[in-house]
């Protein structure tokens, strides 16, 4: 970790020299708010509202049903998927925008189980997002003894892969702590034992370097041999696609004509408008489409993806690491007396673009911060979580956020009854 800035002016100087500085003005950020929750919901790109207004008035209103062809609505899932592919190290025809992360995961799990006959175990870890585990449990209910979930500690995954492991399913970035799995090492270990891989990129895409076809290890080296088999990702976090934005899925070319979708919808048919009564899968990744795309939502996602693609990837990652390091250093320096414990990896190469601290009063502390305009979030049982979006967060934001945290602790502003009642969303 580099030497900490001594004053806020030092942070402002870092922001002035930031090669990504101009991107901040392309987001609609409320005055008086320091937004450090882009790892949960990305900020609104200024281009999104006019794009949707044109979609509603000019395209839907003006073209009506003709828009499916004249405005490219039908092709949008593939077109936006191709843009995301550039962000995750995939080929244009390997990524598709569709459905939600959970539904895409279910589709890939069912397909991968069928591709690996004679094996029944889906191996995951305790740091995985619960939805991912629930999807396996649900599939197991349908398939019976053909599918079972095994969950181990993150450090035990590699040793737990055995001859019954059909799939190794991991979220690259732990949603609670930001801990980063080594994708290259994990993929290599799975393939060596005959297992397939499904990577969840919900907290990776747009936040850290991702290369699905030639996965990176934590030291920046490349995997020799086949890359990831399958992946899913989220559209509303670092890709800034808006609340509930469509997700994306990745299917390596080598599997595209071999997978058989369990959710075999009409748009995944080889000839959707032939209206056959029997399903025939479309060639390539198109078979993974279930149903009519949400055109307005895909257009909103496209705005966020285009903005992300404009920014230099190396600069994005370098700034992300710098902001996280700065936050860790300032909290440990300025709030040392207040009982915070770092829950994220200290080494920035081993975490995503987020930092979490544990505190027994974490929920109340976060509510007090939000009331003062510093927005992060809380994850049970005791984590306050802060995400750093390098396109719109700066070093001065981090300085001010920590200064606010220190004030909240020194004045016991968190110790109020209204901050103790858990809301439906934390």
JOWO-V917057 format. One record per residue. RES is the residue in one small letter. SS is DSSP state (2 for helix, 1 for strand, 0 for the rest). PHI is phi as a letter, one per 30 degrees, with the letter a starting at -180 (* if undefined). PSI is psi in whole degrees, 0 to 359 (999 if undefined). Layout:
[[RES | SS | PHI | PSI] [RES | SS | PHI | PSI]]
//
This chain:
[[x | 0 | * | 133] [x | 0 | d | 168] [x | 0 | d | 137] [x | 0 | d | 143] [x | 0 | d | 145] [x | 0 | d | 336] [x | 0 | b | 166] [x | 2 | d | 326] [x | 2 | d | 326] [x | 2 | d | 320] [x | 2 | d | 320] [x | 2 | d | 323] [x | 2 | d | 321] [x | 2 | d | 320] [x | 2 | d | 325] [x | 2 | d | 325] [x | 0 | d | 358] [x | 0 | d | 122] [x | 0 | d | 345] [x | 0 | c | 7] [x | 2 | e | 321] [x | 2 | d | 338] [x | 2 | d | 333] [x | 2 | e | 322] [x | 2 | d | 354] [x | 2 | c | 12] [x | 1 | c | 146] [x | 1 | c | 91] [x | 0 | c | 131] [x | 0 | d | 144] [x | 0 | d | 145] [x | 0 | i | 11] [x | 0 | b | 133] [x | 1 | c | 109] [x | 1 | c | 107] [x | 0 | c | 44] [x | 0 | b | 25] [x | 0 | d | 346] [x | 0 | d | 353] [x | 0 | c | 316] [x | 0 | b | 118] [x | 0 | d | 157] [x | 0 | d | 166] [x | 1 | d | 116] [x | 1 | d | 140] [x | 2 | d | 337] [x | 2 | d | 343] [x | 2 | d | 312] [x | 2 | e | 310] [x | 2 | d | 328] [x | 2 | d | 316] [x | 2 | d | 324] [x | 2 | d | 318] [x | 2 | d | 320] [x | 2 | e | 315] [x | 2 | d | 310] [x | 2 | d | 310] [x | 2 | d | 322] [x | 2 | c | 298] [x | 2 | d | 311] [x | 2 | d | 320] [x | 2 | d | 323] [x | 2 | c | 337] [x | 2 | h | 222] [x | 2 | d | 342] [x | 2 | d | 339] [x | 2 | d | 336] [x | 2 | e | 327] [x | 2 | c | 312] [x | 2 | d | 331] [x | 0 | c | 8] [x | 0 | i | 25] [x | 0 | d | 318] [x | 0 | d | 329] [x | 0 | d | 353] [x | 2 | d | 319] [x | 2 | e | 323] [x | 2 | d | 320] [x | 2 | d | 314] [x | 2 | d | 325] [x | 2 | e | 322] [x | 2 | d | 326] [x | 2 | d | 320] [x | 2 | d | 326] [x | 2 | e | 322] [x | 2 | d | 335] [x | 2 | d | 342] [x | 0 | b | 16] [x | 0 | i | 39] [x | 0 | b | 167] [x | 0 | d | 157] [x | 2 | e | 327] [x | 2 | c | 14] [x | 2 | c | 357] [x | 1 | b | 138] [x | 1 | b | 134] [x | 1 | d | 125] [x | 0 | a | 146] [x | 0 | h | 212] [x | 0 | c | 168] [x | 2 | e | 317] [x | 2 | d | 315] [x | 2 | d | 318] [x | 2 | d | 321] [x | 2 | d | 318] [x | 2 | e | 317] [x | 2 | d | 315] [x | 2 | d | 322] [x | 2 | d | 312] [x | 2 | d | 319] [x | 2 | d | 317] [x | 2 | d | 324] [x | 2 | e | 318] [x | 2 | d | 329] [x | 2 | d | 344] [x | 0 | b | 64] [x | 0 | d | 149] [x | 0 | i | 351] [x | 0 | c | 146] [x | 0 | b | 348] [x | 1 | c | 131] [x | 1 | c | 115] [x | 1 | c | 130] [x | 1 | b | 188] [x | 1 | b | 168] [x | 0 | d | 347] [x | 0 | d | 1] [x | 0 | d | 153] [x | 0 | d | 136] [x | 2 | e | 323] [x | 2 | e | 319] [x | 2 | d | 318] [x | 2 | d | 321] [x | 2 | d | 322] [x | 2 | d | 321] [x | 2 | d | 317] [x | 2 | d | 319] [x | 2 | d | 318] [x | 2 | d | 322] [x | 2 | d | 325] [x | 2 | d | 322] [x | 2 | d | 321] [x | 2 | c | 351] [x | 2 | i | 230] [x | 2 | d | 5] [x | 2 | d | 350] [x | 0 | a | 124] [x | 1 | b | 149] [x | 1 | c | 135] [x | 1 | b | 127] [x | 1 | c | 129] [x | 1 | b | 172] [x | 0 | d | 151] [x | 2 | e | 321] [x | 2 | d | 346] [x | 2 | c | 1] [x | 2 | e | 308] [x | 2 | e | 315] [x | 2 | d | 339] [x | 2 | d | 350] [x | 0 | d | 124] [x | 0 | b | 190] [x | 0 | d | 349] [x | 0 | c | 0] [x | 1 | d | 113] [x | 1 | d | 320] [x | 1 | b | 136] [x | 1 | c | 114] [x | 1 | c | 112] [x | 1 | b | 144] [x | 1 | d | 123] [x | 0 | d | 319] [x | 1 | c | 120] [x | 0 | d | 123] [x | 0 | d | 335] [x | 0 | d | 312] [x | 0 | c | 345] [x | 0 | i | 2] [x | 1 | e | 136] [x | 1 | c | 125] [x | 0 | d | 149] [x | 0 | d | 100] [x | 2 | d | 319] [x | 2 | d | 314] [x | 2 | d | 316] [x | 2 | d | 319] [x | 2 | d | 317] [x | 2 | d | 316] [x | 2 | d | 320] [x | 2 | d | 312] [x | 2 | d | 325] [x | 2 | d | 334] [x | 0 | c | 10] [x | 0 | i | 14] [x | 0 | c | 156] [x | 1 | c | 161] [x | 1 | c | 141] [x | 1 | b | 119] [x | 1 | c | 133] [x | 1 | c | 119] [x | 0 | c | 24] [x | 0 | e | 321] [x | 0 | c | 16] [x | 0 | c | 309] [x | 0 | d | 121] [x | 0 | i | 351] [x | 0 | c | 319] [x | 0 | b | 164] [x | 0 | d | 131] [x | 0 | b | 133] [x | 0 | b | 96] [x | 0 | d | 324] [x | 0 | d | 328] [x | 0 | b | 75] [x | 0 | e | 145] [x | 1 | c | 142] [x | 0 | d | 177] [x | 0 | d | 345] [x | 0 | c | 7] [x | 0 | i | 2] [x | 0 | d | 169] [x | 1 | c | 148] [x | 0 | d | 130] [x | 0 | d | 139] [x | 0 | j | 189] [x | 0 | e | 141] [x | 0 | d | 203] [x | 0 | d | 151] [x | 0 | d | 312] [x | 1 | b | 158] [x | 1 | a | 156] [x | 1 | b | 162] [x | 1 | a | 165] [x | 0 | c | 143] [x | 0 | c | 349] [x | 0 | c | 4] [x | 0 | c | 253] [x | 0 | d | 346] [x | 0 | d | 353] [x | 0 | h | 42] [x | 0 | d | 356] [x | 0 | j | 163] [x | 0 | e | 126] [x | 0 | i | 24] [x | 0 | e | 154] [x | 0 | e | 152] [x | 0 | c | 184] [x | 1 | b | 159] [x | 1 | b | 154] [x | 1 | b | 132] [x | 1 | b | 118] [x | 0 | e | 143] [x | 2 | e | 324] [x | 2 | d | 344] [x | 2 | c | 351] [x | 2 | d | 321] [x | 0 | c | 7] [x | 0 | c | 337] [x | 0 | d | 145] [x | 0 | b | 109] [x | 0 | d | 131] [x | 0 | d | 327] [x | 0 | c | 85] [x | 0 | c | 83] [x | 0 | d | 171] [x | 2 | d | 328] [x | 2 | d | 349] [x | 2 | d | 3] [x | 1 | d | 152] [x | 0 | d | 327] [x | 0 | b | 81] [x | 2 | e | 322] [x | 2 | c | 10] [x | 2 | d | 341] [x | 0 | h | 43] [x | 0 | d | 152] [x | 0 | d | 344] [x | 0 | c | 142] [x | 0 | d | 131] [x | 0 | b | 122] [x | 1 | d | 142] [x | 0 | d | 156] [x | 0 | d | 150] [x | 2 | i | 205] [x | 2 | d | 344] [x | 2 | d | 337] [x | 2 | d | 344] [x | 2 | d | 359] [x | 0 | d | 133] [x | 0 | c | 311] [x | 0 | a | 184] [x | 0 | e | 128] [x | 0 | d | 150] [x | 0 | d | 95] [x | 2 | d | 316] [x | 2 | d | 319] [x | 2 | d | 322] [x | 2 | d | 323] [x | 2 | d | 319] [x | 2 | d | 317] [x | 2 | d | 321] [x | 2 | e | 322] [x | 2 | d | 315] [x | 2 | d | 319] [x | 2 | d | 317] [x | 2 | d | 319] [x | 2 | d | 315] [x | 2 | d | 320] [x | 2 | d | 336] [x | 2 | d | 330] [x | 0 | d | 141] [x | 0 | d | 127] [x | 2 | d | 318] [x | 2 | d | 320] [x | 2 | d | 321] [x | 2 | e | 312] [x | 2 | d | 319] [x | 2 | d | 318] [x | 2 | d | 320] [x | 2 | e | 312] [x | 2 | d | 320] [x | 2 | d | 318] [x | 2 | d | 318] [x | 2 | d | 316] [x | 2 | d | 318] [x | 2 | d | 316] [x | 2 | d | 312] [x | 2 | e | 312] [x | 2 | d | 317] [x | 2 | d | 319] [x | 2 | d | 316] [x | 2 | d | 334] [x | 2 | d | 314] [x | 2 | c | 344] [x | 0 | b | 26] [x | 2 | d | 333] [x | 2 | d | 3] [x | 2 | c | 15] [x | 0 | i | 22] [x | 0 | d | 141] [x | 1 | b | 126] [x | 1 | d | 124] [x | 0 | c | 350] [x | 0 | c | 159] [x | 0 | e | 138] [x | 0 | d | 324] [x | 0 | d | 119] [x | 2 | d | 341] [x | 2 | d | 345] [x | 2 | c | 11] [x | 1 | b | 164] [x | 0 | d | 201] [x | 0 | c | 53] [x | 1 | a | 158] [x | 1 | b | 136] [x | 1 | b | 140] [x | 1 | b | 142] [x | 1 | c | 141] [x | 0 | a | 137] [x | 0 | e | 332] [x | 0 | c | 32] [x | 2 | e | 316] [x | 2 | d | 312] [x | 2 | d | 321] [x | 2 | d | 317] [x | 2 | d | 322] [x | 2 | d | 322] [x | 2 | d | 322] [x | 2 | d | 314] [x | 2 | d | 320] [x | 2 | d | 335] [x | 0 | c | 10] [x | 0 | j | 8] [x | 1 | c | 109] [x | 1 | c | 112] [x | 0 | b | 210] [x | 1 | a | 179] [x | 1 | b | 140] [x | 1 | b | 128] [x | 0 | e | 147] [x | 0 | c | 340] [x | 0 | a | 21] [x | 1 | c | 130] [x | 1 | c | 133] [x | 1 | b | 136] [x | 1 | b | 124] [x | 1 | c | 145] [x | 0 | c | 114] [x | 0 | c | 105] [x | 0 | d | 345] [x | 0 | d | 335] [x | 0 | b | 356] [x | 0 | c | 146] [x | 0 | b | 175] [x | 2 | d | 323] [x | 2 | d | 327] [x | 2 | e | 316] [x | 2 | d | 315] [x | 2 | e | 311] [x | 2 | d | 323] [x | 2 | d | 317] [x | 2 | d | 323] [x | 2 | d | 321] [x | 2 | d | 318] [x | 2 | e | 317] [x | 2 | d | 318] [x | 2 | d | 320] [x | 2 | d | 320] [x | 2 | d | 319] [x | 2 | d | 330] [x | 0 | c | 1] [x | 0 | h | 35] [x | 0 | d | 340] [x | 0 | d | 342] [x | 0 | d | 66] [x | 0 | b | 144] [x | 2 | e | 322] [x | 2 | d | 341] [x | 2 | d | 355] [x | 0 | c | 342] [x | 0 | d | 118] [x | 0 | d | 129] [x | 0 | d | 171] [x | 0 | d | 331] [x | 0 | c | 128] [x | 0 | c | 999]]
//
